[in-house]
Amino acid sequence: MAFSITDFKSQMDRFGGLQRQSLFEVTINNFPVNTSNMDTRDLTFFCKNVAIPGLSVALTSYEAVAQQRRMYPSSMNPEPVQAIFMLDSNHQVLTFFHSWMQRVVNYSTSGGNYSEVNGSLPFEIGYKSDYGCRLTIKSFSNDFLTTGKYYETILDGAFPGLLGDVDLAWESNDSYSTLPISFQYDRIEFSGERQGITSGRFNRGNGLLGLLESVGDFGQLIGQNIVPRSIQDSVDRFTRITNNFDNITNRLGGI
């Protein structure tokens, strides 16, 4: 079948056309107090570019005799978010991120070796609750103004893991300075993913949690008053132990 530019354009138009890289917004929420005169809304306009992080699966190999090696997933490796921010001539963007980084690790000794900043001594690591934020990346559809559609990436517990170099040069008179940043995070969420639900196997009384509870009850029963007080007491204890053992056996068979 011959290639048709009309058919190609028609297929692209079915899905709103090709996504434009320039239609995006980066916002930082729940940010702690900083020392700059710039808030997170102002910072949105200085983000020159950002990358929606990829998903990387850690693999482990299984090698059997006389068989080809097979690779199996073992965990997820979070990919850092790379962004570049334009710098203003009043240095408020730079002050903002240096203030944020100082909450992660107090790198400053300007007040002395035992001076505190945000309650942290020099080179002391802060608490995640004091510097972790929610970073949101929105990629807007081409027809966002009429449809309101966008693809959202949410990063919780985000913080700058790396502030890159700021290049300065005499010959770059017509260029502006930028700051590359690599963000780390604890949790990631995409608009296109399926939302999970809590299944019944994690309810108390079923599955592994119920089994552990049964084992705990069984051990407690064994440990209580090892020496029986009478023949009837011995019969009662034997019956309870047998019932608990049968209960554990049944739950093991159901997992």
Stockholm file with secondary structure:
# STOCKHOLM 1.0

chainA/1-255         MAFSITDFKSQMDRFGGLQRQSLFEVTINNFPVNTSNMDTRDLTFFCKNVAIPGLSVALTSYEAVAQQRRMYPSSMNPEPVQAIFMLDSNHQVLTFFHSWMQRVVNYSTSGGNYSEVNGSLPFEIGYKSDYGCRLTIKSFSNDFLTTGKYYETILDGAFPGLLGDVDLAWESNDSYSTLPISFQYDRIEFSGERQGITSGRFNRGNGLLGLLESVGDFGQLIGQNIVPRSIQDSVDRFTRITNNFDNITNRLGGI
#=GR chainA/1-255 SS CCCCHHHHHHHHHHTTSSCCTTCEEEEEESCCCCSSSCCHHHHHTTEEEECCCCEEEEEEEECCTTSCCEEEEEEEEECCEEEEEECCTTCHHHHHHHHHHHHHBCCCCTTCTTCCBTTBCTTCBCCHHHHCEEEEEEEECTTHHHHCCEEEEEEEEEEEEEECCCCCCTTCTTCCCEEEEEEECSEEEETTSCCCCCCGGGSTTSHHHHHHHHHHHHHHHHHSCSSCSSHHHHHHHHHHHHHHHHHHHHHHHHC
#=GC SS_cons         CCCCHHHHHHHHHHTTSSCCTTCEEEEEESCCCCSSSCCHHHHHTTEEEECCCCEEEEEEEECCTTSCCEEEEEEEEECCEEEEEECCTTCHHHHHHHHHHHHHBCCCCTTCTTCCBTTBCTTCBCCHHHHCEEEEEEEECTTHHHHCCEEEEEEEEEEEEEECCCCCCTTCTTCCCEEEEEEECSEEEETTSCCCCCCGGGSTTSHHHHHHHHHHHHHHHHHSCSSCSSHHHHHHHHHHHHHHHHHHHHHHHHC
//
